[in-house]
Amino acid sequence: MNSRLRDRVCVVTGAARGIGLAIAERFGQEGGRIACVDVSARRLEPAVEGLKSKGFDAKPYEVDVGKRDDVHALFARIESEFAAPVAVLVNNAVFARFEPLAQIEVETVDRMFAVGVHGLIWTTQAAAPQMERRGGGSIVNLSSVSAFNPAKDSIAYSALKAGVVGLSRASAIELSAKKIRVNVIAPGMIGTPASIAQFDEATIATRQAEMPAGRFGEPEEIAALAAFLASDDASYIQGAVITADGGWTIPAR
Ligand SMILES: NC(=O)c1ccc[n+]([C@@H]2O[C@H](COP(=O)([O-])OP(=O)(O)OC[C@H]3O[C@@H](n4cnc5c(N)ncnc54)[C@H](O)[C@@H]3O)[C@@H](O)[C@H]2O)c1
């Protein structure tokens, strides 16, 4: 494994499980120092212990990214505890519900947008001054193919993930002058425990058969893309939305 992130302080939100945990591990393999942020202390502590047991410089931070003041305090704490400004931010945390229109409740939508859109504005706002002080940085935001190709029962989720694309590309314009890149990953179906749990075996088989790749993606495949975008190898990639879906959204002819 190369060392593209050597000594860089990398913040990963939603790092307690799934894609976020895979990204934290990959960043550790590439020499990064990882601030693992999650709202679930119960899941975060064992996840970070696992990273530390592999020799990575990882610390847990139990924070709700939807709370602006808490997020600003978090970034000040991370800079102090790592004794270096943040170089990389991955906005991966999500609160997602998939429901038909008539069943969508105010509380659900408010929570989804607090975590998945407002939270990205607060983390970007808090990280940008630190990145500027160190001469630049990279922000990677997790959207979804649902932003463009919505699945059933995903009105709120599609709106959320389209919002991620808009705020990321607008941030890229504003932050370019500070040498901060902002890019988006739009995964298709990734085989995390949370995503698999939504479906029965027959649905999983149908979905996989729809995909040119014939399978769901692995969290590690998204982590590899995140590491590339976080690194200087992606130095000319700005405001891009990169799909990683095994060809799922290629229109059938
Ligand atoms: N898994 C997939 O198939 C898939 C597909 C497309 C896009 N994505 C996107 O990738 C990202 C990760 O997906 P996943 O399947 O690994 O998710 P997941 O549900 O397994 O993990 C999300 C993590 O975010 C944390 N979290 C929730 N609310 C939070 C808050 N307020 N503050 C901090 N942390 C919070 C959760 O505790 C959890 O650990 C998400 O943005 C998701 O929308 C996933």
The ligand as a Gaussian input file, in Angstrom:
#p B3LYP/6-31G(d) Opt

LIG

0 1
 N      -24.474000       1.323000       1.365000
 C      -24.878000       1.667000       0.158000
 O      -25.309000       0.836000      -0.655000
 C      -24.801000       3.108000      -0.293000
 C      -25.190000       3.440000      -1.582000
 C      -25.131000       4.763000      -2.009000
 C      -24.676000       5.737000      -1.141000
 N      -24.307000       5.404000       0.126000
 C      -23.853000       6.473000       1.008000
 O      -22.614000       6.115000       1.605000
 C      -22.561000       6.610000       2.937000
 C      -22.309000       5.472000       3.922000
 O      -23.316000       4.483000       3.753000
 P      -23.375000       3.195000       4.704000
 O      -24.252000       2.222000       4.031000
 O      -21.998000       2.788000       5.100000
 O      -24.159000       3.821000       5.966000
 P      -24.405000       3.205000       7.434000
 O      -25.826000       3.500000       7.783000
 O      -23.922000       1.807000       7.536000
 O      -23.447000       4.105000       8.345000
 C      -23.712000       5.456000       8.555000
 C      -23.015000       5.901000       9.828000
 O      -23.366000       7.289000      10.051000
 C      -23.569000       7.455000      11.442000
 N      -24.399000       8.624000      11.701000
 C      -25.741000       8.734000      11.569000
 N      -26.153000       9.933000      11.971000
 C      -25.047000      10.622000      12.350000
 C      -24.842000      11.920000      12.884000
 N      -25.862000      12.749000      13.106000
 N      -23.578000      12.311000      13.171000
 C      -22.535000      11.457000      12.976000
 N      -22.675000      10.209000      12.499000
 C      -23.922000       9.794000      12.191000
 C      -24.247000       6.156000      11.882000
 O      -24.172000       5.966000      13.295000
 C      -23.465000       5.119000      11.086000
 O      -22.351000       4.632000      11.791000
 C      -23.877000       7.338000       3.175000
 O      -23.736000       8.706000       2.913000
 C      -24.804000       6.685000       2.172000
 O      -25.904000       7.501000       1.831000
 C      -24.372000       4.117000       0.582000

